[in-house]
Amino acid sequence: MTKQTDEFLDAMSDVSPLNRESRVRVDRRVEDKASLVARRAAAVAQERRDDNSLAEEGIEPLDPWYILEFKRPGIQNGVFRKLKQGRYPFEARLDLHRMSVARARKEIYEFIKECRRLGLRSVMVVHGKGERSPNASAIGVLKGYVNHWLRELELVQAFHSALPKDGGTGAVYILLAKSEAKKQENRERFLRGRVT
């Protein structure tokens, strides 16, 4: 033995082990089953807590050339005309090509929420026309859902199919509601112009 080992053993010679309570043997198989059931229940509950209220099924597909348009009451005709003409440069873009309806539903909901959080006002969603779908009956499926979903989202003030240069009837320009910060900024700008 080495000198360090000898010194350690000498230092520990009068040490006695602590008294511990006897341990209870646990049947791991029972605990694992209960734990598994609890984890599954928590996962399902989390899925149910999804605040995405967009429709998941039952929406009719639309013709590839159908023009999407929608305007909430209170939106000025001039504002809607500018949107329709593509005169608001879009600040963000979401492409839904090759996505399933379930994934597109999640993506569009998150996209609109994120745009609102960032204070964006004019955005574009590319949904496609469905003409290249291998399933002939699937023409315009996402287009129909996007048309329905955008109407369900209160943040969406207006939308219109894009100009041909931006995707035509396979894309849509969207005008979102102003954030509170933007509204306050407009009020201040208006007041500055009025006070002389």
Secondary structure, 3 states (H helix, E strand, C coil): CCHHHHHHHHHCCCCCCCCCCCCCCCCHHHHHHHHHHHHHHHHHHHHHCCCCCCCCCCCCCCCCCCCCEEECCCCCHHHHHHHHCCCCCCCEEEECCCCCHHHHHHHHHHHHHHHHHHCCCEEEEECCCCCCCCCHHHCCHHHHHHHHHHHHCCCEEEEEECCHHHCHHHEEEEEECCCHHHHHHHHHHHHHHHCC
